[in-house]
Amino acid sequence: MLKFLLGAAVGYVLGAKAGRERYEQLHRTYQRVADHPAVQGAAGVVRARVEEVVKGPKESSPSANGSAR
């Protein structure tokens, strides 16, 4: 546990030294990547697939909901 706390303290100090400028640089890079058309397209595909999985099979298909005998 002591090693963990020491590591956290060292990480905090080093992160504080990097300061706001480094944070802003990382944030700008993230925004550039997130706003890229290829990333937006991939996110749309993933979003559609997740919605499809969450909603389950379409209700209009009798075999999909198990009502066909």
N, CA, C and O atoms as CSV, one atom per row, in Angstrom:
chain,resi,resn,atom,element,x,y,z
A,1,MET,N,N,0.834,-1.200,0.000
A,1,MET,CA,C,0.000,0.000,0.000
A,1,MET,C,C,0.868,1.250,0.000
A,1,MET,O,O,0.533,2.251,-0.633
A,2,LEU,N,N,1.972,1.183,0.707
A,2,LEU,CA,C,2.881,2.328,0.786
A,2,LEU,C,C,3.458,2.657,-0.590
A,2,LEU,O,O,3.594,3.828,-0.943
A,3,LYS,N,N,3.799,1.616,-1.373
A,3,LYS,CA,C,4.344,1.834,-2.719
A,3,LYS,C,C,3.313,2.527,-3.604
A,3,LYS,O,O,3.649,3.406,-4.398
A,4,PHE,N,N,2.060,2.120,-3.456
A,4,PHE,CA,C,1.004,2.732,-4.247
A,4,PHE,C,C,0.879,4.221,-3.921
A,4,PHE,O,O,0.810,5.053,-4.825
A,5,LEU,N,N,0.851,4.554,-2.630
A,5,LEU,CA,C,0.730,5.956,-2.219
A,5,LEU,C,C,1.927,6.772,-2.677
A,5,LEU,O,O,1.780,7.919,-3.100
A,6,LEU,N,N,3.114,6.180,-2.592
A,6,LEU,CA,C,4.313,6.873,-3.050
A,6,LEU,C,C,4.228,7.119,-4.555
A,6,LEU,O,O,4.555,8.207,-5.029
A,7,GLY,N,N,3.789,6.108,-5.302
A,7,GLY,CA,C,3.637,6.262,-6.742
A,7,GLY,C,C,2.610,7.320,-7.098
A,7,GLY,O,O,2.812,8.104,-8.026
A,8,ALA,N,N,1.513,7.342,-6.363
A,8,ALA,CA,C,0.476,8.355,-6.603
A,8,ALA,C,C,1.007,9.753,-6.310
A,8,ALA,O,O,0.721,10.694,-7.050
A,9,ALA,N,N,1.769,9.892,-5.246
A,9,ALA,CA,C,2.337,11.200,-4.890
A,9,ALA,C,C,3.322,11.669,-5.959
A,9,ALA,O,O,3.305,12.836,-6.351
A,10,VAL,N,N,4.175,10.769,-6.428
A,10,VAL,CA,C,5.140,11.129,-7.469
A,10,VAL,C,C,4.400,11.508,-8.751
A,10,VAL,O,O,4.749,12.491,-9.406
A,11,GLY,N,N,3.385,10.735,-9.105
A,11,GLY,CA,C,2.598,11.049,-10.294
A,11,GLY,C,C,1.910,12.393,-10.196
A,11,GLY,O,O,1.838,13.137,-11.174
A,12,TYR,N,N,1.408,12.701,-9.020
A,12,TYR,CA,C,0.747,13.989,-8.817
A,12,TYR,C,C,1.728,15.143,-8.993
A,12,TYR,O,O,1.426,16.131,-9.663
A,13,VAL,N,N,2.913,15.007,-8.381
A,13,VAL,CA,C,3.919,16.071,-8.471
A,13,VAL,C,C,4.355,16.261,-9.918
A,13,VAL,O,O,4.434,17.391,-10.400
A,14,LEU,N,N,4.637,15.164,-10.611
A,14,LEU,CA,C,5.063,15.278,-12.010
A,14,LEU,C,C,3.948,15.848,-12.875
A,14,LEU,O,O,4.214,16.647,-13.773
A,15,GLY,N,N,2.722,15.456,-12.624
A,15,GLY,CA,C,1.596,15.994,-13.373
A,15,GLY,C,C,1.384,17.470,-13.111
A,15,GLY,O,O,1.039,18.226,-14.020
A,16,ALA,N,N,1.591,17.883,-11.869
A,16,ALA,CA,C,1.430,19.297,-11.524
A,16,ALA,C,C,2.511,20.133,-12.201
A,16,ALA,O,O,2.263,21.276,-12.587
A,17,LYS,N,N,3.707,19.569,-12.346
A,17,LYS,CA,C,4.781,20.301,-13.015
A,17,LYS,C,C,4.482,20.481,-14.493
A,17,LYS,O,O,4.867,21.489,-15.085
A,18,ALA,N,N,3.792,19.503,-15.100
A,18,ALA,CA,C,3.441,19.629,-16.511
A,18,ALA,C,C,2.509,20.821,-16.697
A,18,ALA,O,O,2.610,21.555,-17.680
A,19,GLY,N,N,1.615,21.001,-15.757
A,19,GLY,CA,C,0.780,22.194,-15.708
A,19,GLY,C,C,-0.316,22.292,-16.746
A,19,GLY,O,O,-0.607,21.357,-17.493
A,20,ARG,N,N,-0.896,23.448,-16.752
A,20,ARG,CA,C,-2.057,23.738,-17.595
A,20,ARG,C,C,-1.717,23.701,-19.082
A,20,ARG,O,O,-2.543,23.300,-19.903
A,21,GLU,N,N,-0.509,24.117,-19.424
A,21,GLU,CA,C,-0.108,24.158,-20.835
A,21,GLU,C,C,-0.168,22.765,-21.466
A,21,GLU,O,O,-0.674,22.603,-22.577
A,22,ARG,N,N,0.343,21.776,-20.764
A,22,ARG,CA,C,0.314,20.407,-21.278
A,22,ARG,C,C,-1.124,19.905,-21.370
A,22,ARG,O,O,-1.487,19.224,-22.329
A,23,TYR,N,N,-1.933,20.238,-20.385
A,23,TYR,CA,C,-3.341,19.842,-20.416
A,23,TYR,C,C,-4.024,20.425,-21.651
A,23,TYR,O,O,-4.757,19.725,-22.350
A,24,GLU,N,N,-3.785,21.690,-21.912
A,24,GLU,CA,C,-4.392,22.347,-23.072
A,24,GLU,C,C,-3.924,21.702,-24.371
A,24,GLU,O,O,-4.710,21.531,-25.303
A,25,GLN,N,N,-2.641,21.342,-24.429
A,25,GLN,CA,C,-2.105,20.690,-25.618
A,25,GLN,C,C,-2.799,19.346,-25.852
A,25,GLN,O,O,-3.184,19.033,-26.979
A,26,LEU,N,N,-2.957,18.563,-24.806
A,26,LEU,CA,C,-3.639,17.274,-24.922
A,26,LEU,C,C,-5.096,17.456,-25.323
A,26,LEU,O,O,-5.627,16.693,-26.129
A,27,HIS,N,N,-5.735,18.467,-24.757
A,27,HIS,CA,C,-7.142,18.729,-25.061
A,27,HIS,C,C,-7.313,19.120,-26.531
A,27,HIS,O,O,-8.240,18.648,-27.191
A,28,ARG,N,N,-6.432,19.973,-27.048
A,28,ARG,CA,C,-6.503,20.364,-28.464
A,28,ARG,C,C,-6.315,19.157,-29.375
A,28,ARG,O,O,-7.012,19.021,-30.381
A,29,THR,N,N,-5.379,18.285,-29.029
A,29,THR,CA,C,-5.141,17.093,-29.835
A,29,THR,C,C,-6.372,16.196,-29.824
A,29,THR,O,O,-6.782,15.685,-30.867
A,30,TYR,N,N,-6.959,16.004,-28.652
A,30,TYR,CA,C,-8.179,15.200,-28.543
A,30,TYR,C,C,-9.292,15.784,-29.414
A,30,TYR,O,O,-9.972,15.046,-30.127
A,31,GLN,N,N,-9.480,17.095,-29.361
A,31,GLN,CA,C,-10.532,17.732,-30.142
A,31,GLN,C,C,-10.300,17.544,-31.635
A,31,GLN,O,O,-11.245,17.275,-32.377
A,32,ARG,N,N,-9.045,17.684,-32.089
A,32,ARG,CA,C,-8.728,17.492,-33.508
A,32,ARG,C,C,-9.060,16.070,-33.949
A,32,ARG,O,O,-9.628,15.862,-35.021
A,33,VAL,N,N,-8.706,15.101,-33.124
A,33,VAL,CA,C,-8.976,13.708,-33.465
A,33,VAL,C,C,-10.474,13.441,-33.439
A,33,VAL,O,O,-11.008,12.824,-34.361
A,34,ALA,N,N,-11.149,13.893,-32.405
A,34,ALA,CA,C,-12.582,13.637,-32.259
A,34,ALA,C,C,-13.395,14.295,-33.374
A,34,ALA,O,O,-14.440,13.773,-33.761
A,35,ASP,N,N,-12.933,15.424,-33.890
A,35,ASP,CA,C,-13.668,16.131,-34.933
A,35,ASP,C,C,-13.327,15.659,-36.347
A,35,ASP,O,O,-13.925,16.130,-37.314
A,36,HIS,N,N,-12.384,14.744,-36.475
A,36,HIS,CA,C,-11.977,14.263,-37.794
A,36,HIS,C,C,-13.129,13.480,-38.432
A,36,HIS,O,O,-13.777,12.684,-37.752
A,37,PRO,N,N,-13.394,13.694,-39.729
A,37,PRO,CA,C,-14.517,13.016,-40.388
A,37,PRO,C,C,-14.455,11.484,-40.306
A,37,PRO,O,O,-15.493,10.838,-40.158
A,38,ALA,N,N,-13.271,10.902,-40.399
A,38,ALA,CA,C,-13.158,9.443,-40.329
A,38,ALA,C,C,-13.569,8.941,-38.946
A,38,ALA,O,O,-14.217,7.901,-38.826
A,39,VAL,N,N,-13.197,9.672,-37.917
A,39,VAL,CA,C,-13.561,9.283,-36.552
A,39,VAL,C,C,-15.064,9.451,-36.363
A,39,VAL,O,O,-15.710,8.608,-35.739
A,40,GLN,N,N,-15.616,10.520,-36.890
A,40,GLN,CA,C,-17.059,10.738,-36.797
A,40,GLN,C,C,-17.826,9.614,-37.495
A,40,GLN,O,O,-18.833,9.132,-36.977
A,41,GLY,N,N,-17.351,9.201,-38.664
A,41,GLY,CA,C,-17.999,8.116,-39.395
A,41,GLY,C,C,-17.949,6.806,-38.624
A,41,GLY,O,O,-18.945,6.089,-38.532
A,42,ALA,N,N,-16.785,6.503,-38.075
A,42,ALA,CA,C,-16.644,5.269,-37.288
A,42,ALA,C,C,-17.539,5.312,-36.054
A,42,ALA,O,O,-18.140,4.304,-35.683
A,43,ALA,N,N,-17.627,6.469,-35.427
A,43,ALA,CA,C,-18.484,6.602,-34.247
A,43,ALA,C,C,-19.945,6.390,-34.616
A,43,ALA,O,O,-20.695,5.797,-33.841
A,44,GLY,N,N,-20.358,6.863,-35.782
A,44,GLY,CA,C,-21.735,6.657,-36.228
A,44,GLY,C,C,-22.034,5.187,-36.463
A,44,GLY,O,O,-23.110,4.705,-36.111
A,45,VAL,N,N,-21.085,4.474,-37.058
A,45,VAL,CA,C,-21.267,3.043,-37.302
A,45,VAL,C,C,-21.373,2.304,-35.976
A,45,VAL,O,O,-22.246,1.453,-35.804
A,46,VAL,N,N,-20.495,2.625,-35.045
A,46,VAL,CA,C,-20.512,1.968,-33.735
A,46,VAL,C,C,-21.815,2.282,-33.007
A,46,VAL,O,O,-22.423,1.393,-32.412
A,47,ARG,N,N,-22.244,3.539,-33.052
A,47,ARG,CA,C,-23.486,3.934,-32.387
A,47,ARG,C,C,-24.673,3.161,-32.947
A,47,ARG,O,O,-25.524,2.692,-32.191
A,48,ALA,N,N,-24.733,3.027,-34.282
A,48,ALA,CA,C,-25.836,2.298,-34.906
A,48,ALA,C,C,-25.804,0.828,-34.508
A,48,ALA,O,O,-26.848,0.229,-34.249
A,49,ARG,N,N,-24.619,0.251,-34.460
A,49,ARG,CA,C,-24.501,-1.170,-34.087
A,49,ARG,C,C,-24.912,-1.395,-32.636
A,49,ARG,O,O,-25.573,-2.385,-32.320
A,50,VAL,N,N,-24.521,-0.479,-31.758
A,50,VAL,CA,C,-24.895,-0.605,-30.342
A,50,VAL,C,C,-26.405,-0.496,-30.190
A,50,VAL,O,O,-27.011,-1.269,-29.447
A,51,GLU,N,N,-27.014,0.450,-30.882
A,51,GLU,CA,C,-28.468,0.584,-30.813
A,51,GLU,C,C,-29.157,-0.682,-31.313
A,51,GLU,O,O,-30.160,-1.117,-30.747
A,52,GLU,N,N,-28.611,-1.269,-32.379
A,52,GLU,CA,C,-29.179,-2.492,-32.933
A,52,GLU,C,C,-29.098,-3.636,-31.919
A,52,GLU,O,O,-30.048,-4.404,-31.771
A,53,VAL,N,N,-27.983,-3.744,-31.235
A,53,VAL,CA,C,-27.804,-4.811,-30.252
A,53,VAL,C,C,-28.692,-4.578,-29.040
A,53,VAL,O,O,-29.287,-5.522,-28.519
A,54,VAL,N,N,-28.789,-3.332,-28.584
A,54,VAL,CA,C,-29.582,-3.015,-27.397
A,54,VAL,C,C,-31.070,-3.229,-27.661
A,54,VAL,O,O,-31.779,-3.760,-26.806
A,55,LYS,N,N,-31.540,-2.828,-28.813
A,55,LYS,CA,C,-32.967,-2.960,-29.127
A,55,LYS,C,C,-33.352,-4.394,-29.441
A,55,LYS,O,O,-34.526,-4.751,-29.337
A,56,GLY,N,N,-32.405,-5.211,-29.816
A,56,GLY,CA,C,-32.698,-6.603,-30.124
A,56,GLY,C,C,-33.217,-6.756,-31.531
A,56,GLY,O,O,-33.178,-5.813,-32.321
A,57,PRO,N,N,-33.710,-7.958,-31.853
A,57,PRO,CA,C,-34.216,-8.216,-33.203
A,57,PRO,C,C,-35.463,-7.386,-33.491
A,57,PRO,O,O,-36.193,-6.989,-32.583
A,58,LYS,N,N,-35.682,-7.139,-34.761
A,58,LYS,CA,C,-36.853,-6.339,-35.163
A,58,LYS,C,C,-38.136,-7.077,-34.814
A,58,LYS,O,O,-38.217,-8.297,-34.953
A,59,GLU,N,N,-39.125,-6.342,-34.366
A,59,GLU,CA,C,-40.389,-6.921,-33.920
A,59,GLU,C,C,-41.261,-7.341,-35.090
A,59,GLU,O,O,-42.169,-8.152,-34.908
A,60,SER,N,N,-41.017,-6.818,-36.281
A,60,SER,CA,C,-41.893,-7.123,-37.422
A,60,SER,C,C,-41.674,-8.522,-37.971
A,60,SER,O,O,-42.531,-9.033,-38.692
A,61,SER,N,N,-40.563,-9.151,-37.655
A,61,SER,CA,C,-40.271,-10.482,-38.144
A,61,SER,C,C,-40.834,-11.527,-37.181
A,61,SER,O,O,-40.412,-11.573,-36.025
A,62,PRO,N,N,-41.784,-12.374,-37.626
A,62,PRO,CA,C,-42.386,-13.363,-36.721
A,62,PRO,C,C,-41.359,-14.344,-36.171
A,62,PRO,O,O,-41.472,-14.757,-35.016
A,63,SER,N,N,-40.373,-14.725,-36.951
A,63,SER,CA,C,-39.391,-15.687,-36.457
A,63,SER,C,C,-38.407,-15.034,-35.499
A,63,SER,O,O,-37.782,-15.726,-34.695
A,64,ALA,N,N,-38.261,-13.753,-35.565
A,64,ALA,CA,C,-37.312,-13.066,-34.697
A,64,ALA,C,C,-37.788,-12.991,-33.260
A,64,ALA,O,O,-36.966,-13.051,-32.345
A,65,ASN,N,N,-39.094,-12.860,-33.029
A,65,ASN,CA,C,-39.575,-12.730,-31.657
A,65,ASN,C,C,-40.121,-14.044,-31.105
A,65,ASN,O,O,-40.642,-14.073,-29.991
A,66,GLY,N,N,-40.010,-15.119,-31.860
A,66,GLY,CA,C,-40.387,-16.434,-31.345
A,66,GLY,C,C,-41.864,-16.767,-31.440
A,66,GLY,O,O,-42.284,-17.769,-30.862
A,67,SER,N,N,-42.676,-15.981,-32.139
A,67,SER,CA,C,-44.112,-16.247,-32.187
A,67,SER,C,C,-44.471,-17.220,-33.303
A,67,SER,O,O,-45.602,-17.706,-33.348
A,68,ALA,N,N,-43.537,-17.516,-34.204
A,68,ALA,CA,C,-43.809,-18.472,-35.292
A,68,ALA,C,C,-43.708,-19.898,-34.758
A,68,ALA,O,O,-42.795,-20.217,-33.995
A,69,ARG,N,N,-44.646,-20.753,-35.158
A,69,ARG,CA,C,-44.626,-22.144,-34.669
A,69,ARG,C,C,-44.552,-23.104,-35.805
A,69,ARG,O,O,-44.526,-24.316,-35.589
